[in-house]
Amino acid sequence: MPESWLTFPIGTLKTVGAAGLLLGVAGLPVVGTAAAIGLVLFFVCAVYTHLRVGDYSVQLGLAVGFLGLAVASLALGLAGSRPGS
C-alpha cells in the first residue's frame, strides 16, 4: 500500500472544512452541517493527540479553542435548521 496518504497535509482538511462552512452560510446548509461535523471530529482528534503525547503547549490551547468554535458552528447550524425557525 502506498504511504503517500501519510503525507497528506492536514491543513487541506481544515481549509476544506472552512470552505464547507462558508457554503453552508451561502445557502447550502447540508454542506455546512457536514463540514461542521467534520471539523468537530478533526479537533477532537487533535486535542486527544496532544493530550496523549503530553503536549500541553500553545497548540493544545489553539486546538481546544478551535474545537469550541466548531462545536458552536455545528450547534448554531443545527438550531437554524429546525422546522419553524
N, C-alpha and C positions, 0 to 999 in steps of 0.2 A: 504494500500500500504506500503510495507516495506521501511524503511527510510535508508537502507544500502547504497543506491546510494549517499546520502548526505555526506558520509564519504569517498567517492572515492578520492584518493589522486590526486590533480591537477598536481603534479609532474609527474605522469604517463602520463598525456596528453602531457606535454612538452617533455617527453622522446620519446613518440611515434611520435610526430611531428619532432623531431630531427632525429629519425631513418628514417622517411619518406623522409626527405631532403637528407639524405645520400643515400637512394635508388634511388632518383632522379639523383644524381651525378653519381651513379654506372650504370646508363643506363635505368632507368625506369622513364622517365620524367613526365608521367601522375601522378605517385605516388608522385613525388617531388612537382609538382604543387598543388596537393590536400593537401599535408602536409603544404605547404607554405600558402595556403588559410586558413587552419585550425589554423595555428599559428597566422596569422594576426587577425582573428576573436577572438582568445583567448586573445591576448594582447590588442585589442581594448576594450574588456570587462574588462580586468584588469585595464587599465587606467581609464575607465569610473567608475569602482567601487571605485578606490582610490579617484577620484575627487568627487564622490557622497557623500562619507563619510567624506570628508575634510581631507584626509590623504595626506599631502604634504611631506612625509618622503623620505628617500633614495629609498625606494621600488617603489615609483612613478617614480622616475628618471630611475630606472632599467627597469620598465615596458615600459616606453617611449623609452628607448634605444633598448630594445629587439623588440619592435614594429617596430622601424626603420629598424632593421636587417631583420625582417620577410618580411617587405614590399620590401626591396631591393632584398631579395632572390626571392620573387614572381616576381618582375619586371624583374630580370635577367633571370629567368626561362621562363617567357613568351616571352621575347625578343629572347631567344635562340631557342624557338620552332616555330618561324615564318618560313613559307616556304621560302627557298632560303637563309637561314642563316647557 
